[in-house]
Amino acid sequence: MHNNAPEQSQLGKASSYVDHYDASLLFPIPRQTKRNEIGVTGRPVFFGADLWTAFEVSWLNTKGKPHVAIVHFTVPAESTHIVESKSFKLYLNSFNNTRFDSADQVRERLRADISAAIWAGSAVQASAGVKLLMPEQFDAEPVHELDGLSLDRLDVECTRYQPAPELLSVNTEEAPVTETLVSHLLKSNCLVTGQPDWGSVQITYSGHQIDQEGLLQYIVSFRNHNEFHEQCVERIFMDIWTRCKPTQLTVYARYTRRGGLDINPWRTSAPGALPPNVRTARQ
């Protein structure tokens, strides 16, 4: 069982780039440590996945000629561990001077290694999804902003820059609603290095109407908060779930890429189809 702490990873440290395949570079971090902080101690009330996109993937064919690809990864939220992103980058770079027989062999190697990492060496209960796109498919990759009513249109005063769930409230006097709200003002910081993480967030819910000004102020309150992407989205989900008590809730964030990787966590109260892994203009 891996109990890797984030500060033990390669984050914020000088790293030598290994250019021959090495799966041991992947650094799993337990999900449960941070889930304990937000009151998720048993089976989570949410389902979901982390949708990763890798834009810098390359390997050699049997003749030594390089190939490049974009890869979409789907990491199930029920996995016991996340993969620390810099270790993911170092791992992907280890393919650079390694020969493979085919793109299919690369995809299967990626699936096996990531699946093993997110379960930290224990039995794999749900494999990571891997979709590998070759250059002839690049032109079909769309760019689209998250759909929904923009909270950013609101002219609000913001004074809180650490998560402040007390800003969340609902109107219990009107009929329940179903709506989708979006903000591009989500910003948090890396848990270890403090580097800024920029994101957009989409919140879809059914229930008493959430006060939009308070919700926007709450999203902005993450601005100086140090936490990984997956942890921030689960914190947002649990704060809204606990404070606003919707009957259904989905929180989906798309963060800008760093080191050729973007991470897009999706959490929902009811199992359903994954959102399409479509990048936004900032990604």
C-alpha positions in Angstrom: 0.0 0.0 0.0 1.4 3.4 -1.0 1.0 6.2 1.5 3.0 8.7 -0.6 2.8 12.3 0.7 2.7 15.0 -1.9 5.9 16.6 -0.6 7.8 13.4 -1.3 7.1 13.7 -5.1 9.2 15.5 -7.7 7.1 18.6 -7.5 9.2 21.7 -7.0 12.5 19.8 -7.3 15.1 19.7 -10.1 14.4 16.6 -12.1 16.5 14.7 -14.6 14.4 13.7 -17.6 14.5 10.0 -18.2 14.0 9.3 -22.0 13.7 5.5 -21.8 10.6 3.9 -20.6 10.2 3.7 -16.8 6.9 3.1 -15.2 8.4 3.5 -11.7 8.4 7.3 -12.3 4.6 7.4 -11.6 3.9 8.8 -8.1 0.5 7.8 -6.6 -1.0 9.9 -3.9 -3.9 8.6 -1.7 -7.3 10.3 -2.3 -8.5 9.6 1.2 -6.2 11.9 3.1 -7.8 15.0 1.6 -11.3 13.4 1.5 -11.1 13.1 5.3 -10.8 16.9 5.5 -14.1 17.4 3.7 -16.1 14.8 5.6 -15.9 11.9 3.1 -14.9 9.1 5.4 -16.9 6.2 3.9 -18.3 5.6 0.5 -18.4 9.0 -1.2 -21.8 10.5 -2.1 -20.4 11.3 -5.5 -19.3 9.4 -8.6 -17.0 10.7 -11.3 -13.7 10.7 -13.0 -10.7 12.8 -13.7 -10.3 13.5 -17.4 -6.6 14.1 -18.3 -5.3 15.3 -21.7 -1.6 14.8 -22.5 -0.4 17.0 -25.4 3.3 16.0 -25.4 3.4 12.3 -26.1 6.1 10.8 -28.4 7.8 7.4 -29.0 9.9 5.7 -31.6 8.8 3.1 -34.0 10.8 0.0 -34.8 12.9 1.9 -37.3 13.7 4.6 -34.8 11.3 7.2 -36.4 9.4 9.4 -33.8 5.7 9.4 -33.6 3.6 12.0 -31.7 0.1 11.8 -30.3 -2.5 13.5 -28.1 -3.8 11.1 -25.4 -7.0 11.4 -23.4 -7.0 9.5 -20.0 -10.0 8.8 -17.9 -9.2 8.1 -14.2 -12.2 6.8 -12.2 -12.9 8.7 -9.0 -13.4 5.4 -7.1 -9.7 4.7 -7.5 -7.7 4.8 -4.3 -5.0 7.2 -5.6 -4.4 10.0 -8.0 -1.2 10.4 -10.0 0.9 13.4 -9.1 1.1 15.5 -12.4 4.8 16.1 -12.6 5.5 12.4 -12.1 2.9 11.8 -14.9 4.9 14.2 -17.2 8.2 12.5 -16.3 6.7 9.1 -17.0 5.3 10.2 -20.4 8.7 11.7 -21.3 10.3 8.3 -20.6 8.7 7.1 -23.9 10.6 9.6 -26.0 13.5 7.3 -27.0 11.8 4.0 -26.5 10.8 1.8 -29.5 7.4 0.3 -29.8 5.9 -1.9 -32.4 2.7 0.1 -32.8 0.5 2.8 -31.4 -1.7 0.1 -30.0 1.2 -1.2 -27.9 1.8 2.3 -26.6 -1.8 2.6 -25.6 -1.9 -0.7 -23.8 1.3 0.1 -22.0 -0.2 3.4 -20.8 -3.4 1.8 -19.7 -1.7 -0.9 -17.7 0.7 1.5 -16.0 -1.8 4.2 -15.1 -4.3 1.6 -13.9 -1.7 0.1 -11.6 -0.7 3.5 -10.3 -4.2 4.7 -9.4 -4.8 1.5 -7.4 -1.3 1.8 -5.9 -0.3 -1.8 -6.7 -3.4 -3.4 -5.3 -6.0 -5.2 -7.5 -7.2 -3.0 -10.3 -11.0 -2.6 -9.8 -11.6 -0.2 -12.7 -9.0 0.5 -15.4 -8.0 3.9 -16.6 -9.4 4.8 -20.0 -6.9 5.7 -22.7 -7.8 7.2 -26.1 -4.8 7.9 -28.3 -5.1 10.4 -31.2 -2.7 10.4 -34.0 -1.9 13.5 -36.1 -4.4 12.7 -38.8 -7.1 13.1 -36.1 -5.8 16.4 -34.6 -7.9 18.6 -36.9 -11.1 17.0 -35.6 -10.4 18.0 -32.0 -12.9 20.8 -31.0 -12.5 23.8 -28.8 -15.6 24.7 -26.8 -16.4 26.6 -23.7 -18.4 25.1 -20.9 -22.2 25.6 -21.4 -24.3 27.4 -18.8 -25.2 30.8 -17.5 -22.2 32.8 -16.6 -21.8 33.9 -13.0 -19.0 36.2 -14.1 -21.6 38.7 -15.4 -22.3 39.6 -11.8 -20.8 42.8 -10.3 -19.9 41.5 -6.9 -17.5 42.6 -4.2 -14.9 39.8 -3.4 -13.0 39.9 -0.2 -12.4 36.2 0.7 -9.5 34.3 -0.9 -9.6 31.1 1.2 -12.5 28.6 0.8 -15.5 30.2 2.5 -18.5 27.8 2.3 -20.5 30.1 4.5 -21.0 32.3 1.4 -23.3 29.6 0.0 -27.1 29.9 0.5 -30.4 29.1 -1.2 -33.8 30.6 -1.7 -36.3 28.2 0.1 -39.3 30.4 -0.7 -39.4 29.8 -4.5 -40.1 26.6 -6.4 -37.1 24.4 -7.0 -35.1 24.8 -10.2 -32.7 22.9 -12.4 -29.9 25.1 -13.9 -26.3 25.1 -15.0 -23.9 27.9 -13.9 -20.4 28.5 -15.1 -17.5 30.6 -14.0 -14.0 31.2 -15.5 -12.8 32.7 -12.2 -11.7 29.6 -10.5 -8.1 29.7 -9.4 -6.2 27.7 -6.8 -2.6 26.9 -6.2 -0.5 23.7 -6.3 -0.5 22.0 -2.9 3.3 21.6 -2.9 4.8 24.4 -5.0 2.2 27.1 -4.6 2.1 27.7 -8.4 -1.2 29.0 -9.7 -3.7 26.6 -11.2 -6.3 28.4 -13.5 -9.7 26.8 -14.3 -13.3 27.1 -15.4 -16.0 25.4 -13.4 -19.5 24.3 -14.4 -22.1 23.6 -11.7 -25.4 21.8 -12.6 -28.0 21.1 -9.9 -31.6 20.6 -9.1 -33.1 21.9 -5.9 -33.7 25.2 -4.1 -32.1 28.0 -6.2 -28.6 28.8 -5.1 -27.8 32.5 -4.5 -25.6 33.3 -7.5 -23.7 36.2 -6.0 -22.7 34.1 -3.0 -21.8 31.2 -5.3 -19.5 33.4 -7.4 -17.9 34.8 -4.2 -17.4 31.2 -3.0 -15.7 30.2 -6.3 -13.4 33.2 -6.0 -12.6 32.3 -2.4 -10.4 29.4 -3.7 -8.0 32.0 -5.2 -5.2 31.6 -2.6 -6.1 28.0 -1.6 -3.4 25.3 -1.9 -4.8 22.0 -3.1 -4.7 19.7 -6.1 -7.3 20.0 -8.9 -9.1 16.8 -7.9 -9.3 17.9 -4.3 -10.6 21.4 -5.1 -13.5 20.0 -7.1 -14.4 17.5 -4.4 -14.3 20.3 -1.9 -16.6 22.4 -4.0 -19.0 19.5 -4.5 -19.2 18.7 -0.8 -19.6 22.3 0.3 -22.6 22.8 -2.1 -24.0 19.4 -1.3 -23.9 20.1 2.5 -24.8 23.8 2.5 -27.4 24.0 -0.3 -28.8 20.4 -0.2 -29.7 20.0 -3.9 -31.4 16.8 -5.0 -28.9 16.4 -7.8 -25.5 18.0 -8.3 -22.6 17.9 -10.8 -19.4 19.8 -10.6 -17.0 19.8 -13.6 -13.8 21.9 -13.7 -11.4 22.3 -16.6 -7.9 23.5 -15.6 -5.4 25.0 -18.0 -2.5 22.7 -18.9 0.9 22.6 -17.2 3.8 20.6 -18.5 1.7 19.5 -21.4 -1.0 18.1 -19.2 -4.5 19.3 -18.3 -6.6 17.8 -15.5 -10.4 18.1 -15.6 -12.2 16.6 -12.6 -15.9 15.7 -12.8 -18.0 14.7 -9.8 -21.8 14.0 -9.8 -24.3 12.7 -7.3 -25.8 10.1 -9.7 -23.8 7.9 -12.1 -24.2 8.8 -15.8 -22.3 9.4 -19.0 -19.0 11.2 -18.7 -18.8 14.7 -20.2 -16.9 14.9 -23.5 -13.2 15.7 -22.9 -13.3 18.9 -25.0 -10.8 21.6 -24.3 -11.6 25.3 -23.7 -9.9 28.2 -25.4 -7.6 28.7 -22.4 -6.4 25.1 -22.5 
